Amino acid sequence: MLRLAVDGGGCAGFTYKFELTEGPESDDTIAETNGVTLVVDPISLDLVRGSAVDFVEDLGGASFKVLNPNAQSGCGCGSSFSV
């Protein structure tokens, strides 16, 4: 399973954190699409509610991208945002 969390920091105030996890915690929200399971903790969920997560490959490499409708601004690297 893939865990998405939001941490304080980054150049815009918050940063996305991705990690692999064995399973969800009891209060996690779980979303499954095309056989991929994403888990999000309740605090991070408030900041990413309504977001889309995609895996993209380009000349710069491969990474997960978050399209977050709650973000008021972001940074050039795309991994930091503010609300």
N, C-alpha and C positions, 0 to 999 in steps of 0.2 A: 504494500500500500504506500501511497505517496502522501506525505503530510505537508500541508501549507500552513505556515504561521506568519504572523506579522510581528516584527521586533522594532523597538524604538531605535532610531539612528539613521544612517545614510545621509546623503546630502540634502534630501527634501523632508526628513522628519521620521519616516517609517520605511522599513525595508522588508521585502518578501524573503522568507526562508523556506526552502524545500529540503526535505529529508525523507528517507525510506523508513518505514515503521512496520513492526510486526503485526500490529492491530490497533484498533481505536481505543481510546479511553472511554469511560462510561458517559461522559458529557459531550463527546465529539459529535459533529455533524458529518454524515457520510454521503458522498455523491459518487455514483458509478456511471461511467460512459464508455461504451465500446470495450468493456472488460477491464478498464482502468478504474481503480478505487482511489478517491481523494478524501482525506479526512482533515477537518479543520476544527480547532478548539473554539470554545464559545467567545472568548475575548477577540480573537482574530476574525471570527465570523462577522462581527459587527462592522469591521473595516473592509471586508471583501465581499459582503453580501451583494449578489447580482453579478459578480465577476465571472469572466470566462478565462479558463486556463488552457494554454495550448503549448505544444512542444514544437519548436521551430528550428530549422537548420538553414544556415546561410553562410556566407563567406567568413563571418566572424566566429562561427562555431555553432554548436547546438545548445539550446537552453529552453527552459520553461518561461513563457511570457504570460503575464496577467493583464487582462483588459478590465480595468476596475472603473466602473461608472461613478464610484464614490470619490475618486481621486480628484482633488482640485488642481493639483499640479504634480509634475514629476521631474525627474532628472534625465539627462541625456542617455544614461546607461539603461534606463527602463526598469531598474530594480528598486528604485526609491520613489516614494510619493508622499504627498501631504493631503490632509482632509480638512 
